[in-house]
Amino acid sequence: MANHLPILDLKRSYADIKEEIQEALSRVLDSQSFILGQEVETFEEHVESYLEKGVAVGCASGTDALILALMALDIKPGDEVVTTPYSFFATASCITRLGAVPVFADIDPKTYNIDLDKAASKFGAKTRAFLPVHLFGQMAPLEEISALCRERSIAIVEDAAQAFGSWRRIRKGENAIVRAGVMGDIGCYSFFPTKNLGAYGDAGMVVALDEKIAARLKTLRVHGSGTTYFHDEVGLNSRLDSIQAAILDVKFRYLEEWNAERRVMADRYRMLFNMKSLGEFVTLPAELEDNFHIYHQYAIRVRKRDELMQYLEKQGISTRVYYPLPLHLQKCFAFLGYSPGDFPEAERLARESLALPIFNGLLPEEQERLVNAVADFFS
């Protein structure tokens, strides 16, 4: 379909940086150095400077970032990790991979992030870590729970896979802004191609505020080997390769510009929907005060979600559901003993959430076309 509006089009932003990407690729190919090395170190240094705290450790994927973080904290079988039931699968699978137990707490229906009061109520004697997700690009207000975590020696591992570049103002004055991934003890990022900062394949990163934990992460990502062929523990083969690091470093230069562009798109969606007076049918995503939401996804809540999706597809407009089945109801987690109704807000969001196209290069007239189509459906 010639005028098809996709949920994502990476070609548009690539066209703007094509020459820089090709130069970076040529540099790596000329060096014939492909695993870790200078390109990775340079990207790690740039991330550290951007975040203004922590030690950055590149790895093979966002999933590995989560696993490595929990391994570095010595999460063992039987330990409990409190997290959200409404997220990408890896949020919970990284816990069970280590034999630990994910303990879910319901979400805030406005922000879609974990409800911090409900999360705190789940802390028990076996709780070793708290794993909040900054879903769709908006940070959870972790300052509200960080003191309690410190009191109980519960590590905070931020799943910031969808939130690289987002930030939160936690107080007035200097050092008031904290970026996603460095409010807790360890931050985990994904650079999957669809992310705001995306590689051209799988890639991830862990950022640790404690230098000893960071040193251990660097060992864990190379099979637990501090010195080649000598292994202090069993780690993973999870190294960020030079090609992906070089690509990410080019795209990193544009991240602030691209995130600002997404925020303009989010404002435009908000304006267009409000002009159509669709409040009876559509609930727009809420942005917390003092948050800089980067809108990795623009997910509305909508009545007759599945019917609307089908209607839009017939109009040549693609949308997507993140996520159709909460984690506590996934077949592979049945052994945890959860049932439908245990987390009603997450379950309701799974029935109502609909992600609209939002990507760099999306045109105002394309957004207007989509909103008009939604209004026609409900008219």
N, C-alpha and C positions, 0 to 999 in steps of 0.2 A: 504494500500500500504506500503510494508515493508520499502522502501526508501523514504517515503514521507517527504518533508521538510516543517514543519509548519511555520506559521507566528510568532508563539510564543511557547516556550516549557519551562514552569516553573519548570518542574521536574528536569531538569539538575542542576540548581543552588540549588534546595532544597536538592539534594543528598549530597552536600558538607556541609550543615549546619544542617542536620536532627537531629543529637544528641543534638545540642544546642537548637534547637527549642523544642524538646521533654522535655528537662530539664526546659525550660521557661514555657511551658504549665503545667508541673507537679507542678512547684512552685505556679502558680496561682490557680490551682485546690486544692492544699493543703491549700492555704490561704482562699479559699472560698470567696474571695473578687473580684467581677467581674465588678463593675461600678466605673469609675474614680479610686481614691485610689493611693497607692504608685507606682504601675507599671506605671500609666499614668504620675504621677509627675516626676518620674525618666526619662522617655522618653522625656517629655517636657524640663527638665533641660539639657539633652544631646543635644537637638535641639538648645536651646538657646546658649549653649557653642559653637556649631558648626557654627551658624550664626553670632555670636559675637555681636549681638544686638537684641533688641526686646524681648517681652514676648510671649512665646508659649502657645497656648490654644488648646488642643486636642478636636476634635469633631467627629461626626459620619460619615462624608463623605466630599469629596471635594466640592460637591454642597452646602452642609450646610455651609461650610467654607465661600463661597461667599455670601450666604444669611446673615449669621451672621455678616460678615464684613460690608455689606451695612446697616443692622439694627443698628449696633453700631455707624454708621455715621449719623443716623437719616434720611436716604433717604426716602422720602415720595412720595405719589402719585403726579404725575405731574413733579417731578424732572427729569432731564435728566442725563443719564450716557453714556459717549462716549466710544465705544468699537469696536471690530472687527467683521465683518460678517463671518470670516473664523475661526471657533473654534468648540469645543464640545458644545452641546446645552445648558448646564448649564450656560455658560458665559452670555447668554442673558436672559435665563429663570429666573435667580436669580433677575434680574432687574425688570422684569414684575411681578414677585411674590409680589413685594412690591408696585405695582401700578406705578412704575417709568417707564420712557420711554428710551429704548435703542436707541442711535443715532449712526449709523454705519459710519465708515470711511474705505476706501479701504486699501488693504495690499501692502507691499513691495514685488514685485514678486520674488526677490532673496531670502529673508530670510523667507517669508511667514508670518512674523509678521506685525502688524498694521503699516501703514505709518505714522510716527509721525507728519510730516507736514500736512498731510490730517486730522489727528486727531485734531490738534490744530485749524484748520480752522472750525471745528465743535463746538468749545467751544462757548457757548452763555450765555445769562442771566440766563437760567434755569439749566445750567450745574453744577451739584454738585459733580460729581466724574468722574474720568477717569479710565477705566478698561482695561488695556493692557493684552495680553496673551503672555507668553513666550512659543510659540508653538514648539512642538516636541523636546523641551529641549534646545532651544537657547534663550538667553535673548534679549529683545529689549533694545536699548541704551537709557534708560529713562533719563539719565542726560541731554539729549538734550531738554527735555520738562518739567523737574521738576521745573525750575525757573518760567516758565509761569504758571504752576499749582499753585505754592505758591502765585504768584501775584494775581491770581483770586480766591483764596481760594477753589480750586478744589482738592479734596482728590485723591490720587493715590492708587488704590486697584489692586495689582498685582495678576493676575491669573497665579500662578506658579504651577498649578496642574501637568504639565508634565516636570517640570524643577527643582525638588528638587536636589540640588547638583551642579547645573550650576552656573557659576559666570562670572563677567565682570570686566576687569581692566579699571577703569574710570580716573585714573591719575597715575603719577609716584610717587614713594616713599612709605612711610608707609601708612597703611590703604587704599591702592590703589584698593584692590579687594573687590567687594561687591557681595554677593550671591543673587540669585533670591529670591524675596520675601521681601527683606529689603532695596530696593532702594526707595520705595514709603512710604506710611503711614501704609498700612496693606498688608500682603502677605497671600495668600490662597493656600493650598497644598491638593492634593489628594494622598491617599495611597491605591487606588484601586489595586487589585492584579497584574494587568499588568504593573503598574508603575515601574520605576527603583528601588524605595523603595516601595514595595507593601506589604500590609497586607494579611491576609487570609480571607478577607471579606471586607466590606466597612469601611473606616476610613479616617479621614482628620485632618487638623490643620489650625488654624489661628495664624499669628504672627503679633502683633501690636507693633509699636515703642513707642506709647504713653501709659504710665502705666494706665491712667484713662480709656482709650478705652479697654485695656486688661482686666481690672477689670470688665468692663461692659460685655465684651464677655464671661467671666466666669459665669456671672449671666444669660446672655441670653441663654447659652447652657443648662441650667437647668430650663426651663420654666420661666425665668425672676425672679428666686427666689434667693435672697441673703441669706436668712435664711429659712430653711425648712418650707414649707407651708405658707410662707409670700412672696407675689409677688409684686414687685415694678412695673413691666410691664409684658406684654405678650411676652414670649420668645419661644424657641423651645425645644423639647426633643432631644438633639443632643450631647450625651456624648460619648467620646472615651472609649471603654471598656478595662478592664485590660488584657484580653487575646490578643487582637490586639496590645496593647501597648507593651506587653512583646515580642511578635513576632517581631514587628518593631524594638525594641531595639536590638535584636539579629542581624537582617539583617542590621541595621544601621552601625554596626561595619565593614561591608564589602562594604559599599556604594562607597567609594572612589576607591577601587579596581575594583568593578564592572563597575563604570563609566569609568575608565581608559580602561578597557577591551572593552567597547563599542566604545570608540574613536579609538582604534586599528582596530576594525571591520570596522568603517567608513572609515578609511584610506585605509584599504584593498579593500573595495568596490571601492573607488576612483581610486586606482591603477589598479584594474582589468578592470574597465570600460574604463579607459584611454588607456590601452593596446589594447583594442578592437576597439578603434577609433570610438566610437558610438556618438560622439558629435552632429551629424546631427539629431539623433533621441532621445537622452537622455540628460537631463540637471540634473546635480548632485546638491545636496543641498549645498548652500553657507554658509560658516562660517565667521561671521564678525571678523575683526581684533580685538584683545583684548578680544574675547569671549572664554569661555570654554563651548563648546556645549556638552551636555551629550547624545545626540542622543536617546531620548526616542523612536523616530521613525526615520528611515532612509527613507525619502520620496523623490523620484526622480520625475521629470516632464518628461512625455514621450508621444510621438505620438502614436496614435492607442492604447490608454490605455486599453480600455475594451477588444479589441482583444488580446492584449498581456496577459492580466490576464487570459483569457480563455486558451490560448496556454500554459502558465506556469502551470496552474492547470492540464492540460492533461499530463504534464511532472512530475507531483507529487510535484509541488512547489506552496505553498500558498502565496498570497499577499493580500493586503487590501487597500481600499480607505478611506482616512481620508481627506476630508469629501465630499460626493457626491453632496450635495446641500447646498449652503451657507445659513447662518441664515436669511438673509433678504428676501429669497425666500421661507422659510418654511411656510406652510399653516397657522400655528397657529400665525404667525406674520404678516399676510396679513393686519391686521388693521393698521400697521405702514405706509402703503402706498408705499412701495418700489416696483420696477419693474425690470425685467431682463434688464441688461445693466447699472444699477445704479452703480455697483461696478465691473467693467470689470476684474480687476486683480484677485479678489476673485473667480469670476465665471469661469475664464479661468483655474485657479488652480484646481477648483473642477472637471474640465474635464480632467486634465492632471496628477494630483498627484497620485502616486502609492507608498505605503509603502512596503518595502522589509523586509524579516525576519532579525531582529536584537535582540538578546537576549543573556544573559550570558550562555556560553556553546556552542554557535554556532561555528561550525568548519570551518576552512579555506577552506577545500575542498567543503563544502556546499555552501559557498559564490561563489567559483569558478564555481561550477555547475550552480548556478543561472545566473551568468553573461554570461556564455557560452550559456545558453538557450535563454537569451535576444538577444545575438548576432546572434544566429541561426534564431530567429524570423525575425530580420531585414535584414538578408542576402539575 
